[in-house]
Amino acid sequence: MTEDSQRNFRSVYYEKVGFRGVEEKKSLEILLKDDRLGILPPHHESHAQVMMYRKEQYCDVLHALEVVRFVSDATPQVEVYLRMYQLESGKLPRSPSFPLEPEDEVFLAIAKAVEEMVEDGVDCYWIIRSFVNQLNNKYRESLPQLPKAFEQYLNLEDSRLLSHLKTCSALSRLPYDLWFKRCFAGCLPESSLQRVWDKVISGSCKILVFVAVEILLTFKIKVMALNSAEKITKFLENIPQDSSDAIVSKAIDLWHKHCGTPVHSA
C-alpha cells in the first residue's frame, strides 16, 4: 500500500470511529512530502539534492530581479515572491510601478498567509508557487462554480437566510474573491487556515464552499439584522477571529454531511 493510500485509509478509519482530524496532516507538511504539486520527488533520498536545486533556482531568479532593479533590499518579501513568480511564468510587467492585476493581489494575499507559517524563504516561495499553480491549473474550472454551489448548499441548510441575502441584493456582492480565489487568506487566522488548506491541497476545493456556508450560519443573527448588501459584505469581510476554529470544524462536518467522506473530491 502506498504512503498516500495509507494516509487516506487511516483518515477515513479514524473519522468513522469518531476521531475526525486525528490524522490530518498540516498543509505545509503535505506540500513538502507529496510529489503531486511538483515540489519534491516521491523518493526521499533525492530530497536533499532537489532542495539544493530549488535553492539555486531561487537565488538565480532573485539575482536576475536585482540586476534589472525590480527588487531591492527594501522590497517587502511577499512582493519579492510575486516578482519571482511573474518572472518564472513570463508575466513580469515592464516596470515595477505598473498597477497590480487582480491575480497579483490574490498571490500577495496567499503569500502573506504562507509567510506567517514558514520561516525559510526558499521553502516559503516554493510552497506559495505550487499552491497558486494548483489553484490556477487544477481548480481553474472548479473555482468559478463555487458561488453557485454556495447558494445551493446555503439553501439546503437555511433557506430563510438565503432569502434575506436575496432580498438585500447581497447574494451577488458577497466576498467570493476572498473566500474562493484567496482561499480565505486574510480572513481566517493561521491555525484555521491550515486546516482548510489541508483539504484544498489534498484534492477538494469544495471545502471552501462549506466554510463560507458555515460562516453565514454561525453569524446568522448578525447577518439577518443587517439590511443592506454593503453592510453584510463589510461584516463578512471582517468576521470575528475567535470563532474561526469552530467554524472550520463545523464546515468539515457539513462537507462530510453533503459529500460523504471524500478523499479527493473537487
N, C-alpha and C positions, 0 to 999 in steps of 0.2 A: 504494500500500500504506500502511495507517495505521501510526502510530507503534507501536501495540500489537501489530499483526501482524508488523511488522518485528522488534520485540523478541523475540516468541515464535519467529519463524523463525530469528533469529540464535542464540537459546538452544539450540534443537533442533540446529541445524547444528554449533555448537561441541561439543555433547555427543557427537554422532555421530562426530566426528573426534578425540575423546579429550580435549577441553578443557572438561570439565564444570565449570561455575561461573565461567567467564571472563566471561560476560555477565550474571551475577547482579547484579541491582540491589539495593541496600540497601533494606530495608523502608521506611525513612523517606523515601527518595527517591521510591519508588513512591507512597507515601501523598500526598506533596506534589504529584506530577505527574499522577496519574490522576484522572479525574472519577468513576470508579465508586463511590468512597466518599463523594463529595459534598463534598470539601474545596475543590477548585478546578475551575473550568470547563475545557473542553478547549482554549479559545483563550488562549494565553499572554499576549496583550496585555491580557487582563482581570484577570490575576492580582493586580496591584498594587492595583486598586480592590477586588477581592474580599477581599484580605488586610486592607485598611483596614476594610471592613465587619466582618470577623471580629474584628478587634481592638476595634472599637467595641462589638460584641455581648459580647465577653469582659469588657470594662470595665463595661458595663451590668449584667451578671449578677453580677459580683463586687461592685459597689456595692450592689446590692439585698440581697445576703447580709450585707454590712457593716451596712446600715441596720437589718435585723432581728436583728442581733447573732448571726448563725450562724457568722461567721468574724471573725477579728481578725488583727492583725499577728503574733500568737503562734501562729496556727493553722498546723500543718505544711502545706506546699504541696500534697502529694498529697491531703490531706483537703479543702483548698480546691477542688481539681479535682472531688472526689467530690460536694461540696455543690453546685457549679455544675451538674454533670451531673444530680443529683437535682432541682434546681430547674427545669432546662430540660425534664426528662422528666416533671414533675409528681409526683415521688416524694419530695420533701423532707419529712422527718418533722416532727412538731410541735415537737420540741426537739432540739438537738444532743446532748443527753445520752442520747437513746434508743439502745439497743444496735444495732450494725450488723447488717444482714441478710447472709446468705452471699454474695449477689450484690455487696454493697458490699465485702466482703473481696476478692472477685475483682477488682473495679475497682481497689482500692488496690494490689494486687499488680502489676497491669499498669501502673498509673500510676507506681509506683516504678521499674519497669524502663525505661519510656519516659523518665522524668525523668533517668536516667543517660545517655541517648543524645542528648537535645535540650536545648540551653541556654535558648532563648527560651520563656518561659512561655506565650505565646499559641499558638505552634506546638505546644508540648507538649500543651496541653489539647485542641486540635482533633484531634491525632493519636490521643490516648487515646480521645476521644469517638467518633471514626469507627471505630477498631479494635474497641471494645466494642460499638458498634452492629452492626458486621459479624458479630461472634460471636453477638449476641442475635437478629439477623434472618436473615441468610443461612445461618448454620450452626445455627440453633435446633433443627432436626430431626436434623441430622447428628451433633452432638456427643454426644448420649446414646447413639448407636450405636457410638461408638468403643471402649468397653471390650470389647464383643463382637468387634469387628474385631481388637483387640489379641490376644485369646485365639486367634482363628483364625490370625493370622499367626505368633504365637509357636509354635503347634502345628506349623506348616509348617517353621519354622526350627529348633526344638529341642523335640520332644515330651517329652523326659525332663525338661527344665527346667519345662515347664508342669505335668507330673505332680507334680513336687516342690512347686510352689506350691499345687496342689490338695490334696496330702497334708497340707500345713501349714495348710490352710484360709486361705491368704493371698490367693488369687486375687480374692476379693470385697473384700479390705481394702487393695489396692494404692492408691497415691496418685493415683487417677484425677482428682480435682479439680485437683490440682497440675499434672498432665500435660495434661488436656484442657479444663478450664474456664479455668485461668490460663495455658494455652499455655506451660508451663514457666517462667513468670516466677517468679523466686525460686529456681529450680532450676539453670538454665544461666546462665553469665556472658554479658555483653553481646554479645561477638563471635559466640558460638554462637547466642544467642537471635535475633539479627538474621537469621541465615541460615534459621532455622526459620520465623520470621515472614514472611520474603520469600515463602515458599511459601503460607502461610496467606492473606496479603493478596492474592496473585495468583490465588487461587481453589481451593486444596486444603487442607482441614483434615486430610486423611488422613495427611499427613506427620507429624502428631503421633503417630499410631499407630506409625509406623516408628521414630521417635525413642525411644518407650517400649520397643519391642521390642529395639532396639539397646542400650539401657541394660541390659536384662536379659542380653543375650548378652555384652556387654562385662564385666559383673561376675558372670558365671555361677558361677565358683568360689566367690566370696564368698557369693552367694545360696544355693548348694547346701549350704554349710557352716552356714547358719542354719536352725534347726529350729522356729521359731515365727513366726506371722504378724506379731506385734508387732515382732520384731527385723528381719524382712525389710522391713516397711513403713518403720521408722525409718531403716534404711540407705538405702533408695531415695529417701527424702525429703531426704537429705543426701549425695548422691553426691560423690565427689572431683571437683574442678573441672578438674584438669589433663588429664582425658581427654575433655573436652566437645567440642572441635573435631573430634577423630577420631570420636567417637560420631555427631555430626551428619553428617559426610561419609559414614560407613557407612550411616546411616539414609537418606540421599538415594539411595545405591546400592540399598538394599533397596526403596525407593519405586519406583525405575525397574525393578527386577527384577520386582516384582509388578504394577506398573501400567503398564508400558511406559515411554513418555516423555510423561507427562501434562503438559499446559499449564495447563488449568483443570479439574482433577479433584477434585470434593468427596469 
